[in-house]
Amino acid sequence: MTELWKMSATDVAAQVHNKQLKPSEAIAAAINRAEATNTHLNAITLPLYEQAMSEAAMADEQVAAGDELGPLHGVPITIKENVDMAGLPNTNGVPAFANLMASEDAPLVRNLRNAGAIVIGRTNTPEFSMRATTDNPLRGRTFNPWEDLASPGGSSGGAGSACAAGIAPLNHGNDIGGSLRFPAFANGVTTVKPTSMRVPVFNSSATAERGPLSQAMSVQGIIARHAADVRLATSVMIEPDPRDPLSPPIPWNGPDIGGLPTVAVTTESAGYDIHPDIVALVQRAADQLRDAGYTVVEVDPPPIIDSAREWFRSGTTEMEATLDPALREFGSDTINQIFDWYYELSEILDRDNYIRAFGDRTRLARQWSIFLNDYPLVLTPFLMRPTFDWDYDTRGLDQVKDLFDSAIYSTGINYLGLPAGVIGMDLVADRPAAVQLVGRRYREDLICDAMEAIEDRNGVLAHRLWNRS
């Protein structure tokens, strides 16, 4: 029989509901896997094993009593250490915030727990959750389970590493420029960055509200090994919460579009020297979608470079105004140097130009909305280069520039606020790599459908990792 830690969240939930598996068995298996792998990986920074087993015992009793069970009853999950959990610190990877305690669960945590999920631990994030790799002076460095020198991605690198290693089938993360999708790419797993504001957000530990562009671009999500698990957990997380007045009460499943959506496929690189094996992965995914019955057409969407440039200009302008004071006071020399390079590569806008740029965001989003009306899904590269070394962004201005130039299909999609899924496909330069599927606003369901079709034909990349260890 398959070891319990290898099971998908969907299978765990189904077997718990059918009384074939006890929640305590599923949670114990996840904890045992964490104890076997996490000492090296440092993916989980705050283990909650005793609390998790206590909650699992109560979940066992609910099953035995015939109580109504939530869709995630007894499923192990991890929560990134930049979202509030009541009575625990929200460190955001910063030593000065080691004792910044949360008074209540964030909405997504409440939604997941209400659905029956059991949190086994908190996962690592870089300082201020603002790097494409995961290392900080409070918790240390997270390792990629495929290779020690490879980055686990960021900023949800702890979640990505834990997922690929088999610690938990569901792992929370968030994404303002690629922080769900970088780890999915680097660890060879699966995620969906939902539509902006789709998942309600609120941190009781926060001292101020986020800037307007951050509110428009940042979103919460799930990293998993299976597309069906991403669907299951994200559909739970989107339940509205009164603490977030911007979260829309839009159901998970959108209206019938009359058959399978047409998929546009592009490898337009905006002048970046895209790796040929990344192009090959996009073409493989296109062929797999054709085999599943999708109509796949090679046609370029509106230039993503325009949105990526505006993400960088407007984003760094807002960060310089809102985040920079805390960064300079509490951040390490490493994160401050990286931000200096961010600013050097970008353009800090004055007030009038920032307002104009924010307004012009609607024009860029309109172009994509019109395109997506004809092509409801767009298959793209994600990172246009192989997974980078864990310290690549500390090596100099040129390396930071290379990361951003290769990631225009990440940052540009955040600026537009569109949903996008990333699914691990194969190894490129002996490290995991993935492709991306962009969808219409609030049509994460269509993205998950297509990712499941790819997964059925491509297999689950993490299984190769387990088979070789």
Secondary structure, 3 states (H helix, E strand, C coil): CCCHHHCCHHHHHHHHHCCCCCHHHHHHHHHHHHHHHHHHHCCEEEECHHHHHHHHHHHHHHHHCCCCCCCCCCCEEEEECCCCCCCCECCCCCHHHCCCECCCCCHHHHHHHHCCCEEEEEECCCHHHCCCCCEECCCEECCECCECCECCCCCCHHHHHHHHHCCCCEEEEEECCCCCHHHHHHHCCEEEECCCCCCCCCCCCCCCCCCHHHHHHCEEEEEECCHHHHHHHHHHHCCCCCCCCCCCCCCCCCCCCCCCCCEEECCCCCCCCCCHHHHHHHHHHHHHHHHCCCCEEECCCCCHHHHHHHHHHHHHHHHHHHCHHHHHHHCCHHHHHHHHHHHHHCCCCCHHHHHHHHHHHHHHHHHHHHHHHHCCEEEEECCCCCCCECCHHHCCHHHHHHHHHHCHHHHHHHHHCCCEEEEEEEEECCEEEEEEEEECCCCHHHHHHHHHHHHHHHCCHHHHHHHHC
